[in-house]
Amino acid sequence: MIEEHGSLAEKFIKKGFWLYLFSFIIWPIWYIIKIIISGELTVSEVWILYWVISLITLVSAYNDLWLTDSLNFFVPKFITEKRYDKVKSILTYAFIAQMTTGISIALFFFFGSEYIANNYFESQSAIDVLKIFAFFFLGINIFQIMSTFFMVVQNTFYNKIIELLRMLFILFFVVWVFFLDIWNLANYSYAWVFWLYIWIIIAASIFTKKYYNVYLKNEKILWDKTLFKQIFKYALTIFISMQASVILSQMDMQMIIYILGTESAWYYTTYLSIINIPFMLIWPIFALLYPMFSQMHSRWETEKIKIIKSIFQKNFLVLSLSFSILFFVFAKNLAYMFFGERFLPSGDILKYAILFLAFNFLLQMNSSILASIWKVKQRLKIVFIAIVFNFFTNIIFINTIWVSWAALATGMWWILIWILWEYYLWKDYKIIFDYRYLFKNIIVLSSIWTITYFYILPFFEDISRLNTLIFFCLFSILYFLIFAILNKSDFVYLVHEVKKLKKQKN
């Protein structure tokens, strides 16, 4: 069920290729959709749309009794043991949990839409959007199970090609609404729902043909209390830590809305859209790493986990620094380029968090390892500390330095979580930083930062959004080309593995 490879490098090359090929296509599509919608709807209408999406995202973190997250840990383990009956059982448990709670919550959104719109959103415009997204909530439950399963069995091609199709269909729907001049809040909301169900049909067909009929069809579902308790215990413990980014980011959003109002929340939303761009490089690979770590841990391959941590920690640290410098210098230009002049304050907010990006890259690695080796209680304790810290600091300071404090607090809890998680992994997964490699990159990137700020940035003043996009893309290509040349020797090993893989195919 999980395709094997001759080496770790081959696995990352073959599976990582699809992850990044499709991710680099999907993310621009997502930003095109945002640009079209933000250009046609009013600020208040866009705010309602994304606030509803934010609320749906927050609630979806709770509604499956957290069994979906257990798939990442148990399915690779059961596949290694050739226990396909247990694989079928955990999928069944997750599906039942998702649909039972999902239907209940969706009905609340649909029939309680008027109450929620008047008392929470304080806008009648939210009623129709809530009713439409009640159906989206039902579909997203199935989406989570299917998407998680494809990543768990490390089939990155199916996971990403189907996601690409879903995003393309949403884009076509949005463009269709735009050119027919029937754009309004409800019609744009339908884009999310309609094509989600198209995705589900395609994904379910692939799952049935590729996996269910081959491995699971003739297996019995185990209604075993011991198995269920084992799975549910893990799920319950991992819940907060697995949903850390969701809970903390949505907490900030809801507190900003409550304390500062909707306009400030929209500035924060656009800031999140910009800072999420660097994560397109790490989210795909970490979605793959978690089930890989679980599979390795079930085979007691501790050294392989340490090797992967060493390689990714070294390279992602420097890569995150390069993004931090680029986005700090061009913060306002990015806000103007994506969302227009009225959202320039989002660029100011970006500067408060972007310099902490490296710590998020590092904590993602530790998070995956802790979950795969079943140290989820430690994760839960640490994330709980971060949530309490974030809550009280936002209450104290959010009125003082505006939404910027929420961004700064985010960077601070990244540091806190990484340090504490590193402490728990220090004994068995201690990694020594390559300080020479890090120092070399800091010196060069700092020099580029200084030159760019004083001599390149002035050329971006008083130009159109299109020209800003063109010039920024050209500069980014040159910037990362210099970065690649600087670290050329570190890519040699990867090139050799690619050549080796080609020879094996021939």
C-alpha positions as CSV (number, residue, x, y, z in Angstrom):
1,M,0.0,0.0,0.0
2,I,3.0,2.3,0.7
3,E,5.4,2.4,-2.2
4,E,9.0,1.5,-1.1
5,H,12.2,3.0,-2.3
6,G,15.9,2.2,-2.3
7,S,16.9,5.2,-0.2
8,L,15.4,8.1,1.7
9,A,16.7,10.5,-0.9
10,E,14.8,8.6,-3.7
11,K,11.6,8.7,-1.6
12,F,11.9,12.5,-1.1
13,I,12.7,13.0,-4.8
14,K,9.9,11.0,-6.2
15,K,7.2,12.0,-3.7
16,G,8.5,15.5,-3.0
17,F,8.5,16.3,-6.8
18,W,4.7,16.0,-7.0
19,L,4.2,17.8,-3.7
20,Y,6.1,20.9,-4.9
21,L,5.1,20.8,-8.6
22,F,1.4,21.0,-7.8
23,S,1.9,23.3,-4.7
24,F,3.6,25.9,-6.9
25,I,0.6,25.7,-9.2
26,I,-2.1,25.7,-6.6
27,W,-0.9,28.6,-4.5
28,P,-0.9,31.2,-7.3
29,I,-4.4,30.0,-8.2
30,W,-5.5,30.6,-4.7
31,Y,-4.1,34.2,-4.7
32,I,-5.7,34.9,-8.1
33,I,-9.0,33.9,-6.6
34,K,-8.5,36.2,-3.6
35,I,-7.5,39.1,-5.9
36,I,-10.6,38.7,-8.0
37,I,-12.9,38.5,-5.0
38,S,-11.3,41.4,-3.1
39,G,-11.5,43.5,-6.2
40,E,-15.3,43.0,-6.8
41,L,-16.8,42.7,-3.3
42,T,-16.8,45.4,-0.7
43,V,-14.4,45.2,2.2
44,S,-17.3,44.3,4.6
45,E,-18.5,41.5,2.2
46,V,-15.0,40.0,1.8
47,W,-14.7,40.2,5.6
48,I,-17.9,38.3,6.1
49,L,-16.8,35.6,3.6
50,Y,-13.5,35.0,5.2
51,W,-14.8,35.3,8.7
52,V,-17.3,32.5,8.0
53,I,-14.5,30.4,6.5
54,S,-12.4,31.2,9.6
55,L,-15.3,30.1,11.9
56,I,-15.8,26.9,9.8
57,T,-12.1,26.1,10.0
58,L,-12.1,26.6,13.8
59,V,-15.1,24.4,14.4
60,S,-13.8,21.7,12.0
61,A,-10.8,21.2,14.3
62,Y,-13.2,19.8,17.0
63,N,-15.8,17.9,15.2
64,D,-14.2,14.5,14.4
65,L,-13.4,13.6,18.0
66,W,-9.8,14.0,16.6
67,L,-9.7,10.5,15.1
68,T,-8.6,11.9,11.7
69,D,-5.3,12.9,13.2
70,S,-4.8,9.4,14.5
71,L,-4.7,8.2,10.9
72,N,-1.3,9.8,10.5
73,F,0.1,7.7,13.4
74,F,-1.7,4.4,13.2
75,V,-2.2,3.7,9.5
76,P,1.5,3.5,8.6
77,K,2.0,1.3,11.7
78,F,-0.8,-1.0,10.7
79,I,0.4,-1.2,7.1
80,T,3.8,-2.1,8.2
81,E,2.2,-4.9,10.2
82,K,0.1,-5.9,7.2
83,R,-3.0,-5.5,9.4
84,Y,-5.4,-4.1,6.7
85,D,-8.4,-5.0,8.9
86,K,-7.2,-2.4,11.4
87,V,-6.6,0.1,8.6
88,K,-10.2,-0.4,7.5
89,S,-11.4,-0.2,11.1
90,I,-9.7,3.2,11.9
91,L,-11.0,4.7,8.6
92,T,-14.5,3.5,9.6
93,Y,-14.2,5.0,13.1
94,A,-13.0,8.3,11.7
95,F,-15.8,8.4,9.1
96,I,-18.5,7.7,11.6
97,A,-17.1,10.3,14.0
98,Q,-16.8,12.9,11.3
99,M,-20.3,12.5,9.9
100,T,-22.1,12.2,13.2
101,T,-20.7,15.4,14.6
102,G,-20.5,17.0,11.1
103,I,-24.2,16.6,10.3
104,S,-25.1,18.0,13.8
105,I,-22.9,21.1,13.4
106,A,-24.0,21.7,9.8
107,L,-27.6,21.6,10.8
108,F,-26.8,24.2,13.5
109,F,-25.2,26.5,10.9
110,F,-28.1,26.1,8.5
111,F,-31.1,26.5,10.8
112,G,-29.3,28.8,13.3
113,S,-27.9,31.1,10.5
114,E,-30.1,34.0,11.4
115,Y,-29.2,33.8,15.1
116,I,-25.5,33.5,14.4
117,A,-25.5,36.3,11.8
118,N,-27.4,38.7,14.2
119,N,-25.6,37.9,17.4
120,Y,-22.1,37.0,16.3
121,F,-21.5,38.6,12.9
122,E,-23.9,41.4,13.5
123,S,-24.7,41.4,9.8
124,Q,-27.8,40.1,7.8
125,S,-25.5,39.5,4.8
126,A,-24.0,36.5,6.7
127,I,-27.2,34.5,6.8
128,D,-27.1,33.2,3.2
129,V,-23.3,32.6,3.5
130,L,-23.7,30.6,6.6
131,K,-26.4,28.4,5.0
132,I,-24.2,27.8,2.0
133,F,-21.2,26.9,4.1
134,A,-23.3,24.5,6.1
135,F,-23.0,22.2,3.1
136,F,-19.3,23.1,2.8
137,F,-18.9,21.9,6.4
138,L,-20.4,18.5,5.6
139,G,-18.1,18.1,2.6
140,I,-14.9,19.3,4.3
141,N,-15.3,16.4,6.8
142,I,-15.0,13.8,4.0
143,F,-12.2,15.9,2.4
144,Q,-10.2,15.7,5.6
145,I,-10.4,11.9,5.8
146,M,-9.6,11.4,2.1
147,S,-6.8,14.0,1.9
148,T,-5.2,12.6,5.1
149,F,-5.3,9.0,3.9
150,F,-3.6,9.9,0.6
151,M,-0.8,11.6,2.5
152,V,-0.6,8.8,5.1
153,V,0.0,6.2,2.4
154,Q,2.5,8.7,0.9
155,N,0.7,9.0,-2.4
156,T,1.6,12.6,-3.0
157,F,0.5,12.5,-6.7
158,Y,-3.1,11.7,-6.0
159,N,-3.3,14.0,-3.0
160,K,-2.1,17.0,-5.0
161,I,-3.5,16.4,-8.5
162,I,-7.0,16.2,-6.9
163,E,-6.4,19.3,-4.9
164,L,-5.2,21.1,-8.1
165,L,-8.4,20.1,-9.9
166,R,-10.5,21.5,-7.0
167,M,-8.7,24.8,-7.0
168,L,-9.0,25.0,-10.8
169,F,-12.7,24.4,-10.6
170,I,-13.1,27.1,-8.0
171,L,-11.1,29.5,-10.1
172,F,-13.3,28.7,-13.2
173,F,-16.4,29.3,-11.1
174,V,-15.2,32.6,-9.7
175,V,-14.1,33.8,-13.2
176,W,-17.4,32.7,-14.7
177,V,-19.3,34.6,-12.0
178,F,-17.1,37.7,-12.7
179,F,-17.5,37.7,-16.5
180,L,-21.3,37.1,-16.3
181,D,-21.5,40.1,-14.0
182,I,-23.5,38.1,-11.4
183,W,-20.9,38.5,-8.7
184,N,-22.2,38.8,-5.2
185,L,-21.4,37.3,-1.8
186,A,-23.7,34.3,-2.2
187,N,-22.5,33.3,-5.7
188,Y,-18.8,33.5,-4.7
189,S,-19.7,31.3,-1.7
190,Y,-21.1,28.7,-3.9
191,A,-17.7,28.3,-5.6
192,W,-16.3,26.7,-2.4
193,V,-19.2,24.3,-2.0
194,F,-19.9,23.1,-5.5
195,W,-16.4,22.1,-6.5
196,L,-15.6,20.6,-3.1
197,Y,-18.2,17.9,-3.8
198,I,-16.7,17.4,-7.3
199,W,-13.4,16.8,-5.6
200,I,-15.0,14.3,-3.2
201,I,-16.5,12.3,-6.1
202,I,-13.1,12.1,-7.9
203,A,-11.2,11.3,-4.7
204,A,-13.7,8.6,-3.6
205,S,-13.4,7.0,-7.0
206,I,-9.6,6.8,-6.8
207,F,-9.7,5.6,-3.2
208,T,-12.1,2.8,-4.1
209,K,-10.2,1.6,-7.2
210,K,-6.7,2.0,-5.9
211,Y,-7.0,1.0,-2.2
212,Y,-10.4,-0.2,-1.1
213,N,-10.9,-2.9,-3.8
214,V,-7.2,-4.0,-3.6
215,Y,-6.5,-4.0,0.1
216,L,-9.6,-3.4,2.2
217,K,-12.7,-4.8,0.5
218,N,-12.5,-8.3,2.0
219,E,-11.3,-7.2,5.4
220,K,-13.6,-7.1,8.4
221,I,-14.2,-4.1,10.5
222,L,-13.0,-4.7,14.0
223,W,-15.4,-3.4,16.6
224,D,-12.7,-4.0,19.2
225,K,-12.9,-1.9,22.4
226,T,-9.2,-2.2,23.1
227,L,-8.3,-1.0,19.6
228,F,-10.8,1.8,19.8
229,K,-9.6,2.9,23.2
230,Q,-6.0,2.9,21.9
231,I,-6.9,5.0,18.9
232,F,-9.2,7.4,20.8
233,K,-6.6,7.9,23.6
234,Y,-4.0,9.0,21.1
235,A,-6.5,11.2,19.3
236,L,-7.7,12.9,22.5
237,T,-4.2,13.6,23.7
238,I,-2.9,14.9,20.3
239,F,-5.9,17.1,19.7
240,I,-4.6,20.5,21.0
241,S,-1.1,20.0,19.8
242,M,-2.1,18.9,16.3
243,Q,-4.5,21.8,16.0
244,A,-1.9,24.3,17.4
245,S,-1.7,26.5,14.3
246,V,-5.5,26.5,13.8
247,I,-6.4,27.3,17.4
248,L,-3.8,30.0,17.9
249,S,-4.3,31.7,14.6
250,Q,-8.1,31.6,14.9
251,M,-7.8,32.8,18.5
252,D,-6.0,35.9,17.4
253,M,-8.6,36.5,14.7
254,Q,-11.5,36.2,17.1
255,M,-9.9,38.4,19.7
256,I,-9.1,41.1,17.1
257,I,-12.7,41.1,16.0
258,Y,-14.0,41.3,19.5
259,I,-11.5,44.0,20.8
260,L,-10.8,46.1,17.7
261,G,-13.6,45.4,15.2
262,T,-14.0,44.0,11.8
263,E,-11.8,46.5,9.8
264,S,-8.7,45.5,11.9
265,A,-9.6,41.9,11.4
266,W,-9.6,42.2,7.7
267,Y,-6.1,43.8,7.8
268,Y,-5.0,40.8,9.9
269,T,-6.6,38.4,7.4
270,T,-4.7,39.9,4.5
271,Y,-1.5,39.8,6.5
272,L,-2.1,36.0,7.1
273,S,-2.5,35.5,3.4
274,I,0.9,37.1,2.8
275,I,2.8,35.3,5.5
276,N,1.4,32.0,4.4
277,I,3.3,32.2,1.2
278,P,6.6,30.9,2.6
279,F,4.7,28.0,4.1
280,M,3.9,26.6,0.7
281,L,7.5,25.3,0.8
282,I,7.2,23.4,4.1
283,W,3.5,22.4,4.5
284,P,3.7,19.8,1.6
285,I,6.9,18.2,2.8
286,F,5.8,18.1,6.5
287,A,2.5,16.5,5.5
288,L,4.6,13.7,4.1
289,L,7.1,13.6,6.9
290,Y,4.7,12.8,9.7
291,P,3.5,9.4,8.3
292,M,7.1,8.7,7.2
293,F,8.3,9.3,10.8
294,S,5.5,7.1,12.1
295,Q,6.5,4.3,9.7
296,M,10.2,4.6,10.6
297,H,9.4,4.6,14.3
298,S,7.3,1.4,14.0
299,R,10.5,-0.2,12.5
300,W,12.7,1.4,15.2
301,E,14.7,3.3,12.6
302,T,15.8,6.1,14.9
303,E,18.9,7.0,13.0
304,K,16.9,7.6,9.8
305,I,14.7,10.1,11.7
306,K,17.8,11.8,13.0
307,I,19.3,12.0,9.5
308,I,16.1,13.6,8.1
309,K,15.9,16.1,11.0
310,S,19.5,17.1,10.5
311,I,19.1,17.7,6.8
312,F,15.9,19.6,7.0
313,Q,16.8,21.6,10.1
314,K,20.0,22.8,8.4
315,N,18.4,23.8,5.1
316,F,15.0,25.0,6.2
317,L,16.6,27.3,8.8
318,V,18.6,29.1,6.1
319,L,15.7,29.1,3.6
320,S,13.4,30.7,6.2
321,L,16.0,33.4,6.8
322,S,16.1,34.2,3.1
323,F,12.3,34.5,3.0
324,S,12.3,36.6,6.2
325,I,14.7,39.2,4.7
326,L,12.9,39.3,1.4
327,F,9.4,39.7,2.9
328,F,10.5,42.2,5.6
329,V,12.0,44.6,2.9
330,F,9.1,44.3,0.6
331,A,6.3,44.0,3.2
332,K,4.2,47.0,2.0
333,N,4.9,46.2,-1.6
334,L,3.5,42.7,-1.1
335,A,0.3,44.1,0.5
336,Y,-0.1,46.6,-2.3
337,M,0.6,44.0,-5.0
338,F,-1.9,41.4,-3.7
339,F,-4.7,43.5,-2.2
340,G,-4.3,47.2,-3.3
341,E,-3.4,50.4,-1.6
342,R,-6.2,50.3,1.0
343,F,-4.5,47.3,2.6
344,L,-1.0,48.8,3.1
345,P,-1.3,48.4,6.9
346,S,-1.2,44.7,6.4
347,G,2.4,45.1,5.2
348,D,3.2,46.9,8.5
349,I,1.7,44.0,10.4
350,L,3.8,41.5,8.4
351,K,7.1,43.0,9.6
352,Y,6.3,42.1,13.2
353,A,6.1,38.3,12.6
354,I,8.2,37.5,9.5
355,L,11.6,37.7,11.2
356,F,10.5,34.8,13.5
357,L,9.7,32.6,10.5
358,A,12.7,30.3,11.1
359,F,11.4,29.2,14.5
360,N,8.1,28.0,12.9
361,F,10.1,26.0,10.3
362,L,12.0,24.4,13.1
363,L,9.1,23.6,15.4
364,Q,7.2,22.0,12.5
365,M,10.0,19.3,12.4
366,N,9.9,18.7,16.1
367,S,6.1,18.6,16.0
368,S,6.1,15.8,13.5
369,I,8.7,13.8,15.4
370,L,7.0,14.1,18.8
371,A,3.7,13.0,17.3
372,S,5.2,10.0,15.5
373,I,7.0,8.7,18.6
374,W,3.9,9.1,20.7
375,K,5.1,11.9,23.0
376,V,1.8,13.7,22.4
377,K,1.3,14.6,26.1
378,Q,4.4,16.7,26.0
379,R,3.1,18.4,22.9
380,L,-0.2,19.1,24.6
381,K,1.4,20.6,27.7
382,I,3.6,23.0,25.6
383,V,0.9,24.1,23.3
384,F,-1.4,24.8,26.2
385,I,1.2,27.0,27.7
386,A,1.5,28.9,24.3
387,I,-2.3,29.3,24.1
388,V,-2.5,30.8,27.6
389,F,0.5,33.0,26.9
390,N,-1.0,34.2,23.6
391,F,-4.4,34.9,25.1
392,F,-3.3,37.0,28.0
393,T,-0.6,39.0,26.0
394,N,-3.2,39.8,23.4
395,I,-5.6,41.1,26.0
396,I,-2.9,43.3,27.5
397,F,-1.2,44.6,24.4
398,I,-3.6,44.4,21.5
399,N,-5.0,47.9,22.2
400,T,-1.5,49.3,22.7
401,I,0.2,48.4,19.4
402,W,-2.9,47.4,17.5
403,V,-3.1,44.2,15.4
404,S,0.7,44.3,15.1
405,W,0.8,42.8,18.6
406,A,-1.1,39.7,17.5
407,A,1.5,39.2,14.8
408,L,4.4,39.8,17.3
409,A,2.8,37.4,19.8
410,T,2.6,34.8,17.1
411,G,6.4,35.0,16.5
412,M,7.0,34.8,20.3
413,W,5.0,31.6,20.7
414,W,6.8,30.1,17.8
415,I,10.0,30.5,19.8
416,L,8.5,29.2,23.0
417,I,7.1,26.1,21.4
418,W,10.3,25.3,19.5
419,I,12.5,25.6,22.6
420,L,10.3,23.4,24.8
421,W,9.8,20.8,22.1
422,E,13.5,20.7,21.4
423,Y,14.1,20.0,25.1
424,Y,11.9,16.9,25.0
425,L,13.8,15.6,21.9
426,W,17.3,16.5,23.1
427,K,18.2,13.1,24.5
428,D,17.4,10.9,21.5
429,Y,17.2,13.4,18.6
430,K,19.8,16.0,19.5
431,I,21.1,17.8,16.4
432,I,24.2,20.0,16.3
433,F,23.7,23.2,14.2
434,D,26.2,23.8,11.4
435,Y,27.1,27.3,12.6
436,R,29.6,27.9,9.8
437,Y,27.0,27.2,7.2
438,L,24.5,29.4,9.1
439,F,26.9,32.3,9.6
440,K,27.9,32.3,6.0
441,N,24.3,32.7,4.9
442,I,23.6,35.3,7.5
443,I,26.5,37.5,6.3
444,V,25.6,37.3,2.6
445,L,21.8,37.7,3.1
446,S,22.3,40.6,5.5
447,S,24.4,42.3,2.8
448,I,21.7,41.7,0.2
449,W,19.1,43.1,2.7
450,T,21.1,46.4,3.1
451,I,21.7,46.9,-0.6
452,T,18.0,46.1,-1.4
453,Y,16.6,48.4,1.2
454,F,18.6,51.5,0.2
455,Y,19.1,51.0,-3.5
456,I,16.4,48.6,-4.9
457,L,13.3,49.4,-2.9
458,P,13.0,53.1,-4.1
459,F,12.4,51.8,-7.6
460,F,9.1,50.3,-6.4
461,E,7.6,53.6,-5.4
462,D,4.7,55.0,-7.4
463,I,4.3,52.1,-9.8
464,S,1.2,50.0,-10.6
465,R,0.3,46.7,-9.0
466,L,1.1,44.9,-12.2
467,N,4.5,46.4,-12.4
468,T,5.1,45.7,-8.8
469,L,4.3,42.1,-9.4
470,I,6.6,41.9,-12.4
471,F,9.6,43.6,-10.7
472,F,9.1,41.6,-7.5
473,C,9.1,38.3,-9.4
474,L,12.2,39.3,-11.4
475,F,14.0,40.4,-8.2
476,S,13.0,37.2,-6.4
477,I,14.4,35.0,-9.2
478,L,17.7,36.9,-9.0
479,Y,17.6,36.8,-5.2
480,F,17.0,33.1,-4.8
481,L,19.5,32.4,-7.7
482,I,22.2,34.0,-5.5
483,F,21.0,31.9,-2.6
484,A,21.2,28.7,-4.7
485,I,24.7,29.6,-5.9
486,L,25.8,30.4,-2.3
487,N,24.7,26.9,-1.2
488,K,25.6,25.0,-4.3
489,S,27.6,22.4,-2.5
490,D,24.6,21.4,-0.4
491,F,22.6,20.5,-3.5
492,V,25.2,18.2,-5.0
493,Y,24.0,15.2,-3.0
494,L,20.5,15.7,-4.2
495,V,21.7,16.0,-7.9
496,H,23.6,12.7,-7.5
497,E,20.5,11.0,-6.2
498,V,18.4,12.2,-9.1
499,K,21.0,10.8,-11.6
500,K,21.1,7.5,-9.7
501,L,17.3,7.3,-9.8
502,K,17.3,7.9,-13.6
503,K,19.8,5.2,-14.1
504,Q,17.7,2.7,-12.2
505,K,14.7,3.6,-14.3
506,N,16.6,3.0,-17.5
